[in-house]
């Protein structure tokens, strides 16, 4: 997220399934809720995937609802 964008989020982990999850309310031009759930053997890779999905959704919402 760009700096200044307010986000309320909760992360969750399940080491038995190699799961890293994040659910967030994003307070942007148009508020939305995003939940990303992963199953990966690598926590860093999972966190990068969550960040990438979050960025794509944020850019999509901003480009379609701005102005």
Backbone as CSV, one residue per row, in Angstrom:
resi,resn,N_x,N_y,N_z,CA_x,CA_y,CA_z,C_x,C_y,C_z
1,UNK,0.833,-1.181,0.000,0.000,0.000,0.000,0.877,1.243,0.000
2,UNK,0.447,2.253,-0.726,1.171,3.522,-0.652,1.068,4.098,0.763
3,UNK,2.058,4.856,1.173,1.999,5.463,2.505,0.803,6.399,2.569
4,UNK,0.194,6.470,3.708,-0.972,7.325,3.883,-2.296,6.618,3.691
5,UNK,-2.295,5.430,3.098,-3.535,4.664,2.928,-3.794,3.929,4.237
6,UNK,-4.962,4.150,4.819,-5.290,3.493,6.080,-5.785,2.073,5.819
7,UNK,-5.271,1.152,6.628,-5.620,-0.260,6.495,-5.801,-0.837,7.893
8,UNK,-6.858,-1.607,8.090,-7.044,-2.392,9.314,-6.951,-3.847,8.884
9,UNK,-5.996,-4.591,9.444,-5.836,-5.960,8.969,-5.464,-6.923,10.081
10,UNK,-5.665,-8.188,9.802,-5.344,-9.273,10.728,-4.680,-10.379,9.935
11,UNK,-3.516,-10.792,10.387,-2.816,-11.892,9.734,-3.075,-13.178,10.497
12,UNK,-2.894,-14.292,9.802,-3.041,-15.599,10.429,-2.063,-16.577,9.818
13,UNK,-1.626,-17.523,10.635,-0.642,-18.512,10.183,-1.080,-19.901,10.645
14,UNK,-0.798,-20.894,9.839,-1.014,-22.286,10.223,0.184,-23.069,9.717
15,UNK,1.100,-23.357,10.621,2.334,-24.021,10.210,2.103,-25.454,9.742
16,UNK,1.035,-26.093,10.178,0.744,-27.462,9.733,0.452,-27.512,8.235
17,UNK,-0.146,-26.447,7.709,-0.487,-26.385,6.281,0.386,-25.388,5.530
18,UNK,1.397,-24.844,6.178,2.260,-23.830,5.577,1.444,-22.649,5.053
19,UNK,0.449,-22.236,5.839,-0.472,-21.186,5.412,-0.097,-19.837,6.020
20,UNK,-0.124,-18.816,5.191,0.004,-17.421,5.601,-1.197,-16.704,5.015
21,UNK,-1.950,-16.015,5.860,-3.186,-15.391,5.414,-3.252,-13.959,5.930
22,UNK,-3.991,-13.125,5.214,-4.189,-11.740,5.651,-5.557,-11.289,5.162
23,UNK,-6.315,-10.673,6.050,-7.589,-10.067,5.680,-7.512,-8.603,6.096
24,UNK,-8.015,-7.716,5.234,-7.878,-6.284,5.497,-9.087,-5.504,5.016
25,UNK,-9.346,-4.430,5.725,-10.251,-3.389,5.240,-9.334,-2.267,4.774
26,UNK,-9.475,-1.899,3.516,-8.637,-0.842,2.938,-9.511,0.402,2.790
27,UNK,-9.059,1.485,3.383,-9.799,2.738,3.345,-9.168,3.628,2.277
28,UNK,-9.584,3.399,1.020,-9.060,4.148,-0.110,-10.115,5.063,-0.675
29,UNK,-9.977,5.400,-1.955,-10.991,6.203,-2.626,-12.348,5.515,-2.509
30,UNK,-12.348,4.219,-2.657,-13.515,3.366,-2.437,-13.049,2.296,-1.448
31,UNK,-13.673,2.243,-0.274,-13.275,1.248,0.722,-13.616,-0.156,0.239
32,UNK,-12.787,-1.121,0.613,-13.056,-2.512,0.254,-12.392,-3.450,1.246
33,UNK,-12.832,-4.699,1.214,-12.260,-5.749,2.052,-11.533,-6.719,1.134
34,UNK,-10.341,-7.118,1.549,-9.542,-8.067,0.771,-9.053,-9.163,1.702
35,UNK,-9.229,-10.397,1.282,-8.724,-11.544,2.025,-7.850,-12.354,1.079
36,UNK,-6.613,-12.603,1.481,-5.695,-13.403,0.675,-5.219,-14.559,1.545
37,UNK,-5.400,-15.764,1.043,-4.984,-16.962,1.761,-3.992,-17.717,0.886
38,UNK,-2.895,-18.163,1.500,-1.868,-18.866,0.739,-1.555,-20.201,1.392
39,UNK,-0.999,-21.098,0.617,-0.428,-22.352,1.093,0.918,-22.483,0.418
40,UNK,1.976,-22.310,1.182,3.310,-22.316,0.607,4.292,-22.832,1.647
41,UNK,5.319,-23.486,1.213,6.346,-23.953,2.122,7.309,-22.861,2.534
42,UNK,7.136,-21.669,1.987,8.066,-20.573,2.225,7.287,-19.335,2.668
43,UNK,7.439,-18.938,3.935,6.688,-17.800,4.475,6.990,-16.508,3.725
44,UNK,8.246,-16.299,3.366,8.618,-15.085,2.647,7.942,-15.027,1.282
45,UNK,7.906,-16.152,0.591,7.245,-16.221,-0.718,5.747,-15.954,-0.565
46,UNK,5.151,-16.502,0.477,3.720,-16.282,0.710,3.435,-14.810,0.991
47,UNK,4.259,-14.183,1.810,4.067,-12.769,2.127,4.246,-11.893,0.892
48,UNK,5.173,-12.254,0.037,5.352,-11.514,-1.220,4.136,-11.667,-2.118
49,UNK,3.557,-12.860,-2.155,2.346,-13.092,-2.965,1.192,-12.249,-2.436
50,UNK,1.041,-12.193,-1.110,-0.015,-11.380,-0.509,0.187,-9.912,-0.876
51,UNK,1.409,-9.429,-0.787,1.702,-8.035,-1.139,1.408,-7.756,-2.606
52,UNK,1.756,-8.689,-3.481,1.515,-8.513,-4.925,0.018,-8.455,-5.234
53,UNK,-0.758,-9.363,-4.652,-2.210,-9.363,-4.865,-2.813,-8.077,-4.317
54,UNK,-2.369,-7.673,-3.147,-2.870,-6.443,-2.545,-2.605,-5.236,-3.434
55,UNK,-1.405,-5.168,-3.976,-1.045,-4.056,-4.874,-1.926,-4.055,-6.126
56,UNK,-2.122,-5.224,-6.722,-2.943,-5.304,-7.942,-4.379,-4.866,-7.675
57,UNK,-4.951,-5.321,-6.570,-6.335,-4.956,-6.247,-6.430,-3.463,-5.952
58,UNK,-5.490,-2.933,-5.166,-5.499,-1.506,-4.846,-5.436,-0.660,-6.128
59,UNK,-4.522,-0.997,-7.027,-4.382,-0.240,-8.276,-5.643,-0.344,-9.135
60,UNK,-6.256,-1.515,-9.160,-7.494,-1.695,-9.928,-8.612,-0.827,-9.349
61,UNK,-8.804,-0.895,-8.041,-9.880,-0.116,-7.402,-9.635,1.377,-7.616
62,UNK,-8.414,1.826,-7.386,-8.126,3.249,-7.542,-8.321,3.714,-8.990
63,UNK,-7.948,2.897,-9.953,-8.087,3.314,-11.351,-9.541,3.321,-11.820
64,UNK,-10.393,2.549,-11.163,-11.796,2.484,-11.576,-12.740,3.343,-10.749
65,UNK,-12.314,3.776,-9.577,-13.199,4.546,-8.715,-12.671,5.939,-8.391
66,UNK,-11.474,6.276,-8.818,-10.908,7.594,-8.522,-11.606,8.671,-9.348
67,UNK,-11.760,9.805,-8.725,-12.183,10.992,-9.410,-13.552,11.190,-9.773
